[in-house]
Amino acid sequence: MLLAQGRFWRANYSRNTQLIALELRRAALSEELYELRDLRIEVPLAKWNLVVKHAHSDRKLLGGLLLDFARHKDRVGTAVSSDRLLAELRRVVLDATASAVEEGLLVLTAEGGRED
């Protein structure tokens, strides 16, 4: 299920694997970024809150977190070092989160895990 999509990034959810996959759209990449064409970051739904929490933090912190979930770890650094790709990744993460909440995949709780 498509949760969010931008010019460069796409976020899909798989009910079978309970993963949100962030992937670069191959057709949108310029020649200088074409090496990133197979970058796919598969985040378990249970860990998605970590990605959302750090989406707007330091790019190194976000990149380090995404390394845990990426297949091609060597490409994550290049993706988060690009200002255009990072800005859109942040937007797609937030849009995907909103879609996941709307679909009932995620539930918002108050800080500390309490529902108010």
VMD Tcl script that builds the backbone (N, CA, C; Angstrom):
set m [mol new atoms 348]
animate dup $m
set s [atomselect $m all]
$s set {name element resname resid chain x y z} {
  {N N MET 1 A 0.844 -1.160 0.000}
  {CA C MET 1 A 0.000 0.000 0.000}
  {C C MET 1 A 0.901 1.238 0.000}
  {N N LEU 2 A 0.649 2.125 -0.922}
  {CA C LEU 2 A 1.403 3.373 -1.019}
  {C C LEU 2 A 0.949 4.318 0.088}
  {N N LEU 3 A 1.891 4.750 0.919}
  {CA C LEU 3 A 1.583 5.683 2.002}
  {C C LEU 3 A 1.898 7.122 1.607}
  {N N ALA 4 A 3.010 7.329 0.937}
  {CA C ALA 4 A 3.416 8.683 0.549}
  {C C ALA 4 A 4.394 8.585 -0.611}
  {N N GLN 5 A 4.412 9.647 -1.408}
  {CA C GLN 5 A 5.317 9.663 -2.553}
  {C C GLN 5 A 5.683 11.093 -2.879}
  {N N GLY 6 A 6.942 11.287 -3.193}
  {CA C GLY 6 A 7.430 12.575 -3.640}
  {C C GLY 6 A 8.135 12.392 -4.969}
  {N N ARG 7 A 8.873 13.395 -5.358}
  {CA C ARG 7 A 9.604 13.307 -6.626}
  {C C ARG 7 A 10.664 12.215 -6.582}
  {N N PHE 8 A 11.380 12.118 -5.455}
  {CA C PHE 8 A 12.486 11.166 -5.335}
  {C C PHE 8 A 12.155 9.933 -4.486}
  {N N TRP 9 A 11.369 10.109 -3.422}
  {CA C TRP 9 A 11.134 9.048 -2.450}
  {C C TRP 9 A 9.707 8.521 -2.518}
  {N N ARG 10 A 9.554 7.277 -2.126}
  {CA C ARG 10 A 8.246 6.628 -2.034}
  {C C ARG 10 A 8.250 5.825 -0.724}
  {N N ALA 11 A 7.108 5.809 -0.033}
  {CA C ALA 11 A 6.945 5.007 1.185}
  {C C ALA 11 A 5.783 4.050 0.973}
  {N N ASN 12 A 6.062 2.757 1.077}
  {CA C ASN 12 A 5.048 1.716 0.923}
  {C C ASN 12 A 4.950 0.901 2.195}
  {N N TYR 13 A 3.750 0.416 2.477}
  {CA C TYR 13 A 3.538 -0.451 3.631}
  {C C TYR 13 A 3.119 -1.826 3.145}
  {N N SER 14 A 3.704 -2.844 3.750}
  {CA C SER 14 A 3.343 -4.224 3.428}
  {C C SER 14 A 2.690 -4.853 4.652}
  {N N ARG 15 A 1.438 -5.254 4.506}
  {CA C ARG 15 A 0.727 -5.899 5.622}
  {C C ARG 15 A 1.343 -7.251 5.956}
  {N N ASN 16 A 1.851 -7.956 4.955}
  {CA C ASN 16 A 2.427 -9.284 5.182}
  {C C ASN 16 A 3.666 -9.225 6.063}
  {N N THR 17 A 4.544 -8.270 5.798}
  {CA C THR 17 A 5.810 -8.196 6.529}
  {C C THR 17 A 5.795 -7.166 7.653}
  {N N GLN 18 A 4.737 -6.337 7.722}
  {CA C GLN 18 A 4.631 -5.281 8.735}
  {C C GLN 18 A 5.804 -4.305 8.640}
  {N N LEU 19 A 6.201 -3.972 7.397}
  {CA C LEU 19 A 7.315 -3.055 7.142}
  {C C LEU 19 A 6.839 -1.840 6.372}
  {N N ILE 20 A 7.465 -0.704 6.676}
  {CA C ILE 20 A 7.313 0.474 5.829}
  {C C ILE 20 A 8.625 0.604 5.071}
  {N N ALA 21 A 8.545 0.550 3.759}
  {CA C ALA 21 A 9.738 0.608 2.917}
  {C C ALA 21 A 9.873 2.001 2.322}
  {N N LEU 22 A 11.011 2.617 2.580}
  {CA C LEU 22 A 11.367 3.893 1.958}
  {C C LEU 22 A 12.305 3.563 0.816}
  {N N GLU 23 A 11.949 3.988 -0.377}
  {CA C GLU 23 A 12.805 3.688 -1.518}
  {C C GLU 23 A 12.881 4.875 -2.446}
  {N N LEU 24 A 14.028 4.982 -3.088}
  {CA C LEU 24 A 14.224 6.041 -4.072}
  {C C LEU 24 A 13.584 5.627 -5.386}
  {N N ARG 25 A 12.942 6.568 -6.024}
  {CA C ARG 25 A 12.322 6.317 -7.322}
  {C C ARG 25 A 13.387 6.455 -8.401}
  {N N ARG 26 A 13.673 5.381 -9.068}
  {CA C ARG 26 A 14.769 5.337 -10.054}
  {C C ARG 26 A 14.615 6.355 -11.166}
  {N N ALA 27 A 13.420 6.496 -11.684}
  {CA C ALA 27 A 13.207 7.375 -12.837}
  {C C ALA 27 A 13.487 8.843 -12.521}
  {N N ALA 28 A 13.395 9.236 -11.261}
  {CA C ALA 28 A 13.562 10.640 -10.894}
  {C C ALA 28 A 15.012 11.019 -10.613}
  {N N LEU 29 A 15.886 10.050 -10.525}
  {CA C LEU 29 A 17.270 10.335 -10.144}
  {C C LEU 29 A 18.079 10.873 -11.314}
  {N N SER 30 A 18.867 11.889 -11.020}
  {CA C SER 30 A 19.766 12.430 -12.036}
  {C C SER 30 A 20.969 11.505 -12.173}
  {N N GLU 31 A 21.794 11.765 -13.171}
  {CA C GLU 31 A 22.977 10.922 -13.402}
  {C C GLU 31 A 23.900 10.875 -12.200}
  {N N GLU 32 A 24.070 12.024 -11.531}
  {CA C GLU 32 A 24.979 12.059 -10.390}
  {C C GLU 32 A 24.469 11.261 -9.191}
  {N N LEU 33 A 23.161 11.031 -9.129}
  {CA C LEU 33 A 22.584 10.265 -8.021}
  {C C LEU 33 A 22.131 8.862 -8.441}
  {N N TYR 34 A 22.403 8.496 -9.670}
  {CA C TYR 34 A 21.903 7.219 -10.182}
  {C C TYR 34 A 22.476 6.016 -9.427}
  {N N GLU 35 A 23.608 6.194 -8.780}
  {CA C GLU 35 A 24.191 5.098 -7.994}
  {C C GLU 35 A 23.284 4.697 -6.832}
  {N N LEU 36 A 22.359 5.560 -6.468}
  {CA C LEU 36 A 21.448 5.290 -5.349}
  {C C LEU 36 A 20.184 4.546 -5.768}
  {N N ARG 37 A 20.091 4.150 -7.010}
  {CA C ARG 37 A 18.858 3.611 -7.572}
  {C C ARG 37 A 18.288 2.411 -6.826}
  {N N ASP 38 A 19.091 1.634 -6.160}
  {CA C ASP 38 A 18.596 0.449 -5.466}
  {C C ASP 38 A 18.464 0.655 -3.964}
  {N N LEU 39 A 18.543 1.887 -3.503}
  {CA C LEU 39 A 18.447 2.138 -2.074}
  {C C LEU 39 A 17.027 1.855 -1.598}
  {N N ARG 40 A 16.937 0.976 -0.629}
  {CA C ARG 40 A 15.651 0.599 -0.035}
  {C C ARG 40 A 15.881 0.456 1.462}
  {N N ILE 41 A 15.059 1.143 2.219}
  {CA C ILE 41 A 15.166 1.123 3.672}
  {C C ILE 41 A 13.868 0.543 4.211}
  {N N GLU 42 A 13.948 -0.627 4.825}
  {CA C GLU 42 A 12.758 -1.334 5.318}
  {C C GLU 42 A 12.697 -1.219 6.841}
  {N N VAL 43 A 11.744 -0.431 7.292}
  {CA C VAL 43 A 11.607 -0.169 8.724}
  {C C VAL 43 A 10.421 -0.957 9.262}
  {N N PRO 44 A 10.650 -1.802 10.274}
  {CA C PRO 44 A 9.511 -2.498 10.893}
  {C C PRO 44 A 8.537 -1.477 11.483}
  {N N LEU 45 A 7.265 -1.741 11.352}
  {CA C LEU 45 A 6.247 -0.817 11.839}
  {C C LEU 45 A 6.466 -0.492 13.319}
  {N N ALA 46 A 6.916 -1.463 14.086}
  {CA C ALA 46 A 7.163 -1.255 15.519}
  {C C ALA 46 A 8.307 -0.270 15.776}
  {N N LYS 47 A 9.182 -0.046 14.809}
  {CA C LYS 47 A 10.325 0.866 14.955}
  {C C LYS 47 A 10.121 2.191 14.229}
  {N N TRP 48 A 8.993 2.352 13.545}
  {CA C TRP 48 A 8.752 3.551 12.754}
  {C C TRP 48 A 8.818 4.820 13.605}
  {N N ASN 49 A 8.394 4.725 14.875}
  {CA C ASN 49 A 8.420 5.908 15.734}
  {C C ASN 49 A 9.830 6.486 15.879}
  {N N LEU 50 A 10.853 5.643 15.829}
  {CA C LEU 50 A 12.233 6.141 15.905}
  {C C LEU 50 A 12.579 6.990 14.689}
  {N N VAL 51 A 12.133 6.553 13.526}
  {CA C VAL 51 A 12.408 7.303 12.299}
  {C C VAL 51 A 11.692 8.649 12.342}
  {N N VAL 52 A 10.426 8.635 12.763}
  {CA C VAL 52 A 9.660 9.882 12.841}
  {C C VAL 52 A 10.276 10.826 13.868}
  {N N LYS 53 A 10.666 10.283 15.007}
  {CA C LYS 53 A 11.238 11.088 16.078}
  {C C LYS 53 A 12.516 11.805 15.638}
  {N N HIS 54 A 13.316 11.147 14.810}
  {CA C HIS 54 A 14.602 11.718 14.398}
  {C C HIS 54 A 14.602 12.261 12.967}
  {N N ALA 55 A 13.452 12.321 12.339}
  {CA C ALA 55 A 13.385 12.774 10.949}
  {C C ALA 55 A 13.935 14.187 10.772}
  {N N HIS 56 A 13.698 15.051 11.736}
  {CA C HIS 56 A 14.161 16.437 11.608}
  {C C HIS 56 A 15.350 16.741 12.506}
  {N N SER 57 A 15.992 15.704 12.999}
  {CA C SER 57 A 17.194 15.923 13.796}
  {C C SER 57 A 18.404 16.012 12.859}
  {N N ASP 58 A 19.561 16.014 13.414}
  {CA C ASP 58 A 20.805 16.070 12.660}
  {C C ASP 58 A 20.840 14.976 11.592}
  {N N ARG 59 A 21.315 15.309 10.405}
  {CA C ARG 59 A 21.336 14.333 9.306}
  {C C ARG 59 A 22.185 13.111 9.624}
  {N N LYS 60 A 23.243 13.277 10.417}
  {CA C LYS 60 A 24.079 12.136 10.784}
  {C C LYS 60 A 23.327 11.180 11.699}
  {N N LEU 61 A 22.552 11.730 12.614}
  {CA C LEU 61 A 21.761 10.892 13.516}
  {C C LEU 61 A 20.694 10.130 12.735}
  {N N LEU 62 A 20.003 10.816 11.850}
  {CA C LEU 62 A 18.995 10.149 11.021}
  {C C LEU 62 A 19.645 9.110 10.126}
  {N N GLY 63 A 20.760 9.460 9.503}
  {CA C GLY 63 A 21.460 8.508 8.636}
  {C C GLY 63 A 21.916 7.276 9.391}
  {N N GLY 64 A 22.427 7.479 10.596}
  {CA C GLY 64 A 22.851 6.345 11.416}
  {C C GLY 64 A 21.697 5.432 11.768}
  {N N LEU 65 A 20.542 6.021 12.058}
  {CA C LEU 65 A 19.351 5.230 12.352}
  {C C LEU 65 A 18.901 4.441 11.124}
  {N N LEU 66 A 18.902 5.095 9.965}
  {CA C LEU 66 A 18.469 4.426 8.739}
  {C C LEU 66 A 19.420 3.302 8.333}
  {N N LEU 67 A 20.678 3.399 8.714}
  {CA C LEU 67 A 21.642 2.324 8.419}
  {C C LEU 67 A 21.177 0.983 8.987}
  {N N ASP 68 A 20.523 1.034 10.135}
  {CA C ASP 68 A 20.052 -0.202 10.764}
  {C C ASP 68 A 19.038 -0.943 9.903}
  {N N PHE 69 A 18.328 -0.225 9.048}
  {CA C PHE 69 A 17.239 -0.815 8.286}
  {C C PHE 69 A 17.500 -0.910 6.781}
  {N N ALA 70 A 18.643 -0.424 6.320}
  {CA C ALA 70 A 18.936 -0.366 4.882}
  {C C ALA 70 A 19.605 -1.642 4.390}
  {N N ARG 71 A 19.280 -2.012 3.165}
  {CA C ARG 71 A 19.943 -3.143 2.514}
  {C C ARG 71 A 21.327 -2.741 2.008}
  {N N HIS 72 A 21.407 -1.604 1.361}
  {CA C HIS 72 A 22.675 -1.103 0.812}
  {C C HIS 72 A 23.174 0.013 1.715}
  {N N LYS 73 A 23.836 -0.372 2.768}
  {CA C LYS 73 A 24.254 0.572 3.802}
  {C C LYS 73 A 25.208 1.648 3.282}
  {N N ASP 74 A 25.989 1.305 2.275}
  {CA C ASP 74 A 26.947 2.265 1.733}
  {C C ASP 74 A 26.276 3.433 1.016}
  {N N ARG 75 A 25.023 3.300 0.669}
  {CA C ARG 75 A 24.322 4.350 -0.080}
  {C C ARG 75 A 23.551 5.322 0.810}
  {N N VAL 76 A 23.333 4.952 2.062}
  {CA C VAL 76 A 22.557 5.797 2.967}
  {C C VAL 76 A 23.256 7.140 3.185}
  {N N GLY 77 A 24.558 7.131 3.399}
  {CA C GLY 77 A 25.309 8.366 3.623}
  {C C GLY 77 A 25.187 9.327 2.463}
  {N N THR 78 A 25.247 8.800 1.256}
  {CA C THR 78 A 25.118 9.650 0.069}
  {C C THR 78 A 23.718 10.252 -0.005}
  {N N ALA 79 A 22.712 9.464 0.328}
  {CA C ALA 79 A 21.331 9.945 0.256}
  {C C ALA 79 A 21.066 11.049 1.276}
  {N N VAL 80 A 21.532 10.884 2.511}
  {CA C VAL 80 A 21.254 11.912 3.524}
  {C C VAL 80 A 22.190 13.115 3.395}
  {N N SER 81 A 23.273 12.983 2.647}
  {CA C SER 81 A 24.154 14.144 2.454}
  {C C SER 81 A 23.640 15.072 1.357}
  {N N SER 82 A 22.733 14.589 0.526}
  {CA C SER 82 A 22.121 15.423 -0.505}
  {C C SER 82 A 20.984 16.236 0.113}
  {N N ASP 83 A 21.080 17.550 0.046}
  {CA C ASP 83 A 20.055 18.406 0.634}
  {C C ASP 83 A 18.677 18.152 0.031}
  {N N ARG 84 A 18.619 17.990 -1.287}
  {CA C ARG 84 A 17.328 17.747 -1.948}
  {C C ARG 84 A 16.711 16.433 -1.498}
  {N N LEU 85 A 17.522 15.381 -1.461}
  {CA C LEU 85 A 16.997 14.071 -1.068}
  {C C LEU 85 A 16.600 14.052 0.401}
  {N N LEU 86 A 17.390 14.684 1.250}
  {CA C LEU 86 A 17.085 14.705 2.679}
  {C C LEU 86 A 15.803 15.483 2.957}
  {N N ALA 87 A 15.651 16.630 2.336}
  {CA C ALA 87 A 14.447 17.441 2.552}
  {C C ALA 87 A 13.193 16.670 2.150}
  {N N GLU 88 A 13.260 16.012 1.004}
  {CA C GLU 88 A 12.078 15.259 0.584}
  {C C GLU 88 A 11.867 14.005 1.426}
  {N N LEU 89 A 12.942 13.359 1.846}
  {CA C LEU 89 A 12.808 12.193 2.724}
  {C C LEU 89 A 12.066 12.576 3.998}
  {N N ARG 90 A 12.428 13.704 4.580}
  {CA C ARG 90 A 11.750 14.166 5.786}
  {C C ARG 90 A 10.264 14.388 5.545}
  {N N ARG 91 A 9.929 14.987 4.415}
  {CA C ARG 91 A 8.520 15.233 4.101}
  {C C ARG 91 A 7.770 13.928 3.879}
  {N N VAL 92 A 8.386 12.998 3.144}
  {CA C VAL 92 A 7.741 11.713 2.862}
  {C C VAL 92 A 7.540 10.914 4.152}
  {N N VAL 93 A 8.493 10.978 5.067}
  {CA C VAL 93 A 8.342 10.295 6.360}
  {C C VAL 93 A 7.134 10.844 7.106}
  {N N LEU 94 A 6.988 12.163 7.142}
  {CA C LEU 94 A 5.840 12.754 7.831}
  {C C LEU 94 A 4.527 12.436 7.126}
  {N N ASP 95 A 4.507 12.502 5.808}
  {CA C ASP 95 A 3.300 12.161 5.050}
  {C C ASP 95 A 2.927 10.691 5.235}
  {N N ALA 96 A 3.927 9.817 5.232}
  {CA C ALA 96 A 3.674 8.391 5.426}
  {C C ALA 96 A 3.120 8.124 6.821}
  {N N THR 97 A 3.622 8.850 7.794}
  {CA C THR 97 A 3.133 8.702 9.159}
  {C C THR 97 A 1.667 9.123 9.252}
  {N N ALA 98 A 1.336 10.247 8.638}
  {CA C ALA 98 A -0.054 10.712 8.640}
  {C C ALA 98 A -0.962 9.698 7.956}
  {N N SER 99 A -0.515 9.144 6.843}
  {CA C SER 99 A -1.310 8.130 6.134}
  {C C SER 99 A -1.468 6.867 6.974}
  {N N ALA 100 A -0.402 6.461 7.655}
  {CA C ALA 100 A -0.462 5.263 8.496}
  {C C ALA 100 A -1.426 5.457 9.660}
  {N N VAL 101 A -1.468 6.661 10.214}
  {CA C VAL 101 A -2.425 6.954 11.287}
  {C C VAL 101 A -3.845 6.915 10.728}
  {N N GLU 102 A -4.060 7.524 9.570}
  {CA C GLU 102 A -5.390 7.523 8.942}
  {C C GLU 102 A -5.876 6.112 8.627}
  {N N GLU 103 A -4.965 5.239 8.235}
  {CA C GLU 103 A -5.310 3.852 7.895}
  {C C GLU 103 A -5.446 2.960 9.131}
  {N N GLY 104 A -5.125 3.500 10.297}
  {CA C GLY 104 A -5.221 2.723 11.524}
  {C C GLY 104 A -4.031 1.811 11.781}
  {N N LEU 105 A -2.934 2.029 11.058}
  {CA C LEU 105 A -1.733 1.212 11.244}
  {C C LEU 105 A -0.940 1.667 12.452}
  {N N LEU 106 A -0.974 2.967 12.730}
  {CA C LEU 106 A -0.284 3.561 13.878}
  {C C LEU 106 A -1.309 4.272 14.746}
  {N N VAL 107 A -1.028 4.326 16.042}
  {CA C VAL 107 A -1.883 5.028 16.987}
  {C C VAL 107 A -1.034 6.075 17.690}
  {N N LEU 108 A -1.541 7.290 17.752}
  {CA C LEU 108 A -0.836 8.355 18.447}
  {C C LEU 108 A -1.105 8.256 19.940}
  {N N THR 109 A -0.043 8.402 20.734}
  {CA C THR 109 A -0.174 8.431 22.183}
  {C C THR 109 A 0.580 9.639 22.707}
  {N N ALA 110 A 0.241 10.036 23.898}
  {CA C ALA 110 A 0.949 11.152 24.533}
  {C C ALA 110 A 2.362 10.695 24.892}
  {N N GLU 111 A 3.272 11.644 25.068}
  {CA C GLU 111 A 4.641 11.307 25.428}
  {C C GLU 111 A 4.644 10.469 26.696}
  {N N GLY 112 A 5.464 9.450 26.712}
  {CA C GLY 112 A 5.511 8.540 27.844}
  {C C GLY 112 A 4.578 7.353 27.676}
  {N N GLY 113 A 3.869 7.306 26.540}
  {CA C GLY 113 A 3.026 6.157 26.236}
  {C C GLY 113 A 1.631 6.221 26.821}
  {N N ARG 114 A 1.263 7.328 27.482}
  {CA C ARG 114 A -0.074 7.434 28.052}
  {C C ARG 114 A -1.030 7.994 27.016}
  {N N GLU 115 A -2.224 7.457 26.980}
  {CA C GLU 115 A -3.247 8.007 26.096}
  {C C GLU 115 A -4.086 8.974 26.918}
  {N N ASP 116 A -4.158 10.224 26.484}
  {CA C ASP 116 A -4.923 11.229 27.214}
  {C C ASP 116 A -6.166 11.599 26.451}
}
mol reanalyze $m
mol bondsrecalc $m
mol representation Tube
mol addrep $m
